[in-house]
């Protein structure tokens, strides 16, 4: 522990936490975009807690209790995947398709306003490609979930959904 940053040394001293993770909730927290609230994994029960600081009625603890929970690693912040990352997944998927209408339509959707919505709408015309996209997206999300858990020294005691295995 010598020579480490204080927060790293403290985390290493605490070791890996075993948690019955709410996989669906963690996925939502990692893919949700909200400027009003923050998401945290409660390591006592594996639940995802959403907090809007300054509002005492949207969660079960005060701002002071939240700060204490963070310091004690009972609450672990869950920062969402940047939208650019998810758009990169979409672009890589579209570019992996053979030349043709589906590829062109998906790439065009990503070039305009609201690219995520337009991409999903365009996939509605191509059911087989839509199923392939869902499998691709789930695999990437599963990798992000596992990486997040590992980076935060959390060992899940609950099984992940099949789509992440």
PyMOL commands that set and color helices and strands:
alter all, ss='L'
color gray80, all
select helices_A, chain A and resi 6-14+23-31+63-71+83-96+101-110+115-123+127-151+162-164
alter helices_A, ss='H'
color red, helices_A
select strands_A, chain A and resi 17-19+38-42+48-51+75-78+154-156
alter strands_A, ss='S'
color yellow, strands_A
deselect
rebuild
show_as cartoon
